[in-house]
Amino acid sequence: MHQQPHYTYYAEDFPLEERPRRFLEAFAAILRYSNYGPALDTYVHVSAKCSLCTAACPVYQATGDPQDIPCHRSELLLRVYRRYFTLAGALKARFLDSFHLSDGYIDTMAEAFYRCTACKRCLASCPMGIDHALITHLARWILSEIGIVPKALLVSVREQLEGETRNTSAIPTVAMRDTCEFLEEELDEIYPGAGIKFPIDVQGSEYVFFPAVSDYLLEADTLMGNAAMLHAIGASWTIGSENFDGIDYGLFYSDRMWERIIKAQVAEIKRLGGRVMLIGECGHASRSAKEGMQNFIPEEERLPVVNIMELAHAGFVSGELKLIENAIEQRTTYHDPCNIARKGWIVEQPRVLLRHICSDFVEMTPNGVDNYCCGGGGGTVSIDEIREFRVMVGGETKAEQIKATGAHFVVTPCANCKKQVSEIIEDFKLDVVRTGLHDLFLQAIIMPDGQKPEARRVFE
């Protein structure tokens, strides 16, 4: 049995005995001003707690702990809703000694709902169609409103919304510019004279580019591959100097934060006169933008959201993007980020590209919409205090999948997945190299004039 992790939370300065009251007040306010109520009304009537979801949950499969059964975890919140926000619950409380929310129960919820990776794999196995990831998200939102938030998430979002840099990695604009200039010099060694640029603050560009801002610190090859691909297809694109972070951690714990962040991103696109929100290789940034645009932006102000792998695929299919066939000789596999694969949004597009440029492409089993989470989903990858639990428990199934392929490269097109898979490789001592799709493009893109990469990138 794996030991339960201990999370470090930010906590507001108020007496603990007030937390149950504040929790219920926050819950009531969210129900009043959102549309979660109808879903909860349905769930409290159909919830069967049959535990069929155990077969789909990688965390439960690793721990065997009942607290990690998705329907049992969801019942923690449904029980509160049933008792305090339904007529039957109110009547039962009047005449019987029924459940009462306590401070200890809130602590139980805080631990339980941050063990979940919110990967939604359990949804397909639930005979009643209960979205346990949605319940996890709602529970985290309520907890955040009473000051229970993992410090890593709080610090990142606070910097993005109120800090000097306005991004989750606290990268100053001047540092972003310096990075882009350096990467342009690197690209000139790969494609001499091609003039591949990272345009910044170009008014009227079609695409305004929002990678996960951590790419500017950690994923140079991904960014260079992004720029090379966009140059090859002749895309009109730019990076905004006032907001260049595609990450929206509101997706992981609070609709209130999610809304503020997507509105700030849309404001930057409008400042630049852009027409499309282009997201880099990042699953959660893509989903938070796509769903956030629908959920929080008025219809007349919404903009299309495109993941850069979709754009690359469209360019390849149209013939605008030319790639060297079998440019990558080492065995390569692909990890599906849950946030773009679970609903079937981005599944085949990267595979079409990989099958062309890789002479030995192999699949994990299962994959696509049935994929296993890397173990760092739901924002848990940002909480370094729980690395042992997150990697050795949540990541155990993914480690086994990667190892079984015998691959040299594992393509991992998401910032959170990249961090988690890198730690899986390190902690499980796997002989594999984690990379992004566009990293491999640096060995495969043929420029419009026929120029091929002169200096091949070496991945270690």
N, C-alpha and C positions, 0 to 999 in steps of 0.2 A: 504494500500500500504506500503510495507516495504521500509525503507530508504536505499538508496544506500550506500554501505560500502566505507570507505576511506582506500586506501592501502598506505603503506609506502614503497617507492621505493628507492633503491640505484640510484644515478644519477651521471654520470660523469660530470666533471667540464668543460662545454663548453656552449656558449650562446644558450639559448632556441630557438632563431630564426634559428639556424642551424639544428635543429632536423629534419625538413621535408627533407632537402637535405641529411642528414646522413641516415635517414630511407630509402629513395629511393636508395641510394648507397648500403646499406646493403641488401635490397631486390634484387637488380640487381645481386649482387655478389652471393647470395644464389641461385638464379635462374640459374646462369651460372655454378655453381659447384655442383648442386644437380639435382634431377629428379622431383622436385615439379611442374615445368612448365607445362608438359602435363596434370596433374590433374587440374591445375588452368585454362588452356585453355578450358577444358571440362566444368568445373563448371561455368565459366562466360557465356557460351552459353546455359546451361540447367537450371541455377538457376531460380526457379519459384517464390520463396518467398511466397509459398502457406500457410505456417504456420501449416501444418499438424504435424510438429515436436513438436508443443506445447503439444500434448497429451502424448508425451514420456518424456518430460523434467521436472524433479522434481523441479528444481529451478523456472522455469516459473509457474508451478502449484502452488507454494507457494507464488510467488510475483504478478503474473498477469501483470508484467511490460513488455512492448514491447521490451525493450532492452535485455530481457532474452529469447526471441524467437530465437532458434538456427540459423535459416536461416537469420534472420535480423542481428544477430551478425556477421555471416560469410560475409554478404554483406559489412560490414565495410572494410574488407581486399580485397574482390573481386572488390570493387569499385576502390580502389587504383590500383590494377592490371589492370583492364579494361582501366583506364585512362592513365596510364604511360607505360604499357608493352604490349599493343595490337595496331595494326595498326589503327583500327577503333577509338580507344580512342585518338590516336595522331592526326588523321584527324579532329575529332570532336573538339579537343582543339584548333586546328589551325583556325577554322572558327566560332566557337561558344564560348560563355562564359560558359565553362564547369567547372566541379569540380576541385579544386586545394587543394592539401594536405597542412594542416596547423598544427601549434603546438597544437591548441585546439583539432583538430581531432585525433592527436596522443594520447592525454590524454584520449579521449573518448575510443579509442581502448584499451589502457592500463587497464582502469577500466572494460570494457566489457569482454575482453578475460581472465581476472582473476576472473570473476564471474562463468565461465564455469568450470564444474568438469571433462570435457573431458571423460565422461563415455561411449560415443558412443551409448547410448540408442536411440538417435534420428535417427541414421543411418538406422535402420530397418524401420522407418516410413516415410522416405523421398522417394517419388515416383521417384525422379531423381537419387537416390543413392549417394547424396552428403555426404561426410564424414566431418561433421562440426567439429569434434574433431581434425581431421587432420589440418583443417584451423586454429583452435585455437592454435595448436602446432606450426604451421608455423608463425603465427602472434607473438607469444611469442618469438620465436627465433629471428625474426627481431628486436623486441623491445629490446631484451637483447643485441643485437649488438650495440645499441645506448645508452646503459647504463640504460635501464628501466627494472629492475628485483626486485621482492620482496626481501627485505633484508634477510629474513630467508633462501630462496633458495640460494642466493649468498654466504652467510656466510658458509652454509653447504658444498656447492660444493668447495668453495675455500679451506676449511680445508681438504676436501677429496683429492684434487689434489695437493695442495701446502703446507698444514700444517704439523706440526710435527707428528701428529697421523695418517694422511692419512685416516680418516674416518669421516662421517658426524656428529657423536656425540662427536668427540674429545676425544675418549677413548684411553689412552695410552696402549701399548701392555702389560705392566706389570699389568695393572688393568684388562685387559681381562684374563690374565693368573690366577690372583687371584680369579676372579669370577668363572672360570672353576674349580679351585681347591675346592672352597667352595661348588659348586654345586655337585661335586663328593662326598663330605662328606654327603650332603643332600640325594643324591641318595642311598648311602649306608644304610641310615635309612629306605628307602622304600624297597630296595632289598638288604638286608644284605649279604655281601660276594659275590655279583654278579660281583663286580669289574668293574662297568660301568665307563668309562673314557671319557674325552674330549681330544683326541689326537691332539697334536700341532706340526706342521712341520715334519710330518712323510713322508719321501720320498717314492714315488711310490704308494701312496694310490690311489684307484680307484676314490673316490669322494673327491673333495675339497669343503668344506662347507662354504657357504656365507649366513648367516642369515642377516636380517636387524640388523645393529649394535646396534640399540636401544634395542634389546632383551637383551643384556648384562647388561643393566641398569634396564629394566622394566619388562622383561618377563622371569623370572627365571624358572617357571613351563613349559613354552614352550620349553626352551632350554633343561631342564632335560628330558622332554618327547621325544625330538628329539634324545638325546643321548641314552635313554633307548630303543627306537625303533631301532636305528641303531645297538646297541649292540645285541638286540634280533634276528635280521636277519643276524648277522655276517658280517655286511658291513665293507669294507675296506675304511676308511675315515679319514680326517684330517682337521684341521683349520690352515690356514696360518698366521704366526705371522706378516708378512709385509703388508698384505691386507686381512682384515677379515670382510669387510662391503659389503653386497649385495645391498645396496641402490645405485641407480643411478638417481639422480635428474635431470640429463640431459634430461631424458624422459619427464620432465614437462616443460622445457622451451628452450632447445637448443641442436640441433643435434651435435654441435661442442663439447659441454661438455659431452654429451652422449657417443660419440665416444672415447674421452680420457679416460673416466671412465671404459668402457667395455674393452678397450685395457689393462689398468692397471690390471684389474681382471684376464684377460687371461694370462698376464705375470706372475702373482703369481701362477696360476695353472701350468704353464710350469716350473717355478722355482722348484716346488715341484714334478714334474714328474707325476702330476695327469692326469686323463683321462676324467673325467666328472665334470661339474660345477653343484654342488648341492645347490639349493636355499632353504632357510628356509621358514617358513610360512609367505610369503609376496607376495602379488599380483603384486605390481609395480616392486619389485626387480626381480620377475620371468619374467614379460613381458619385462622389459628393458634388461635383460640378453638374453632372447630367441630371441627377435627381433634385439637387438644390435649385437648379434653374426652373424645374417644373413646380417645385413645392413653394418657393419663396419669392420668385420674380413674377411680377404681373405679366400677363400673356403678351401684351403689346410691347414689352421691353425685353422679352426672352431672346436669347441668341443661340445658334446651334453650338453644340459641344461635340468636339471630335478628338478622339485619342490619336496620337501620332502614328500608332501602328495601323489604324484604319486608313490614314492618309497614305502611308507607305504602300499598303496593299492596293488601294485604288490606283496609285501611280504605277504600280507593277502591272496590274491587270490592263490598264490603258496603254501601256508601253512607254509611258513617260519615265518610269524608273527602270533602268536596265541594270541587271545584276549578273555577276559571273556565276555560271552554273558550277556547283560542287566546289566553290571556293574554300569551304571549310571541310577539311578531311577528317578531323577527329569526330568521334561519336558525340552526338548532341541530343539533348532532351529538352523539354519545355515544361515549365511549371505554370499552371493557370492561376493567376490571382483571382481569388473568390469574387471580388467586387466587380470584375468585368466579365467573368466566365459563368457565374452561377445562373444567371438569367439568359445565357446564350448570346450576349451582346458581342463579345470579342472572343471567339474560340478558333475558328478556322483561318481567319486572316493572317495571324503570325505563322501558322503552320504552312500555309501556301508559300510564304517567303522562305521559311526554314527548309522546306523540302527541296526548294530550288537551289539554295546556296550551300546546303549541307549534303555531302555524299553519304552520310550515315546518320540519319535522323531516326530516333527511336522514341516511343511514347512511354510515359508512366502509366500504370494501371491502378485505379481508374483515372480518367482525365476528362478535360472539357467541363461540361456542366456538372459532372459527378466528381470533380477533382477533390482531393483532400487539401484543406487549409495548410499553409506553411507552419501554423502554430502561433503566429504573431498577429493574427487578425484582430479586428475590433479595437485597435490602438494599443493592445497589450505589449506590442514590440517596443513601444517607447518607454516602458517601465523597466529600467535596467535592474531594479531591486529584485525582480522575479525572474531573472534570466534562467536560473537553473530549472525552475518549474516550466517556464515558457518553452525552452529549447528541449530539455530532456523528456518532458511529458507531452506538451502540446506539439512539439516537433518530431516526436519519435516516429510517427507514421510516415511523415514526409521524408525523413532520413532513410527509412527502409525503402521507400519508393525510388528515391534517387540512386541508392546503392544498387538496387535490382536492375537498373537500366545499364549499368556498366559504362555510363557516359563520361566523357572528358569534360564537356561543357553542360551546364544546366542554365538555360536561358530563363531569367527571372525578371519580367518587365513590370516591377512595382517597387517603389522605394522601401516600403515596409517589408515586403517579401525579400528584397535584396539583403536587408540587414539581418532578418531572421534566418534566411538560408545560409548566409555567411557564417553565422554563429552555429548553425546546425553542422555545417561542414567542419568547423573548428572543433566543436565539442564531441561530435561523433567520429572525428578523425577520418572523414571521407576523402578519397582521392579524386576530387572533382573541382572544376573551376566554375565559379558563379559569374555569369555575365548577363548583359542585356542584349536584346535583339539588335539594336542599332550599333552596339559595340562591334558585333560581327559584320555589320554592313561596311565597316572601315576596311575590310578585306574583300569586299564584293561589289561595291558600287562602281558602275561605269558612267563617267560624266557624259553629257550630251555630245561633246566633241570626240568621244571615244577613249578619253583618258582613263586608265585604270590605276588603282592605288600603287604608288611607287615604293612606299615603305610600309611593309606589313606590320600590323600591330601584334605584339607578343603578350599574351595573357598569362599571368602567373598566379 
